């Protein structure tokens, strides 16, 4: 859709995952599977991003490779979560792949196995 904004696009990617739900928390939407958060869109410093769970070591690799696109978010960054900036023409295929990986990290095995 031509008028689709980044949050709409993010929502569509998240809600396409098995048993994904959207729940408002802290004034923003969160995307969950069986009550566990796998993605949190945030507006901070005038910029739009999404925070996702990442495997150990991934945060340092992503932030080190491209600190203009990736960052360690407050609160959950020390736990390895990664922030992805969405306000500057993101690579949506990459965002989708990272969202699916985050989903697989929190979803029960039966659901995680359904996501490539």
N, C-alpha and C positions, 0 to 999 in steps of 0.2 A: 504494500500500500504506500502511495507517495506521501501521505501525511502521517505515517506511523512514526511516533517518536521512539527514542531509545528505551524508555520504560515499557512501552507497548511491545516492542520487539523482544526485550528481555523476558517479559511476562509470557509471551507466546513460546519462547524456547523452554522456559521452566515448566510451564503448565503442560507441555507436551511429554513430560517425563512421567513414568508410571506412578500413580497415586500421589502426585505432587499437589500441594495445596498452597494457597496464598493466605497469609494472616498478617494483619497490621500489628506491628510492635514498635514501640519507641517513635510513633508518628510516621513510620514508613512501612511499605509492604515488606514482608519476608516470604521466602519460598521454602517450603518444608516437605519432608517425606516422613510420614509416621511421627510427626511432631518435632523432628530434628531439622534445624535450619541448614540449608545448603547454599543459599544465596540471599544477600541483603543489598538492595540498591540504596545508595546514600547520596545526599547532596552535602558537600562540605567545601569550604573555601570557594564557594561559587561554582564548583565543578560536580558533575554527575559521575558516579562510579558504582560498581557492584563489588561487594566483598564476598569471596568464596573460600571454602575450605580447600586446602591443598596438602599433598603428601609432604612428609618431612623433607626438608632441603629444597623444595620447589620455590618457596618464596625468595630465597637468596638468589637462585638461578634467574628467575623472571625479573626481579627488581634489578639485579646486576646487569642483565642483558638489555633492558629497556626501561630505565627509571622514569621516562616521560609517560609511559603507559601503565606501568605496574608500580605498586607501593605496598608497604606494610601498614595496614590500617590500624587506627587506635583501638584499644581494648582487646581485639582478637588477633592482631598482628603478632604479639608474643607467642601465640599458640600456633603460628604458622599460616594463618589465613593470608590471602593475597587480595589487594584491591586492584581492580581493572578500571581505568578511566573510560567512560562511555561518551564523553562530550566532544570528542575530536575525531569523528569518523573511524570508529573502531573496526577491526577485522572481525566481523560477526561469525565467521567460521571458527576462528580461534576462540572467541568468547563462548560459542556453543560447545566446543570441545572441552574447554576448561569448566564450564557449568556441568557437563555430563560427568566429568571426573569428580567434581565436588559432590555431586549427587551420589555417585557410586561409593564415595568414602563414608557417607552417613546412612545410606539406605540399607535395609536388611538384605542379606545376601541374595535371596530369591528375587527381589526387585532389582538390585544392582546388576545381577547377571543378565537382565533383560535389556540393559543399556550398553551400546557399543562405545 
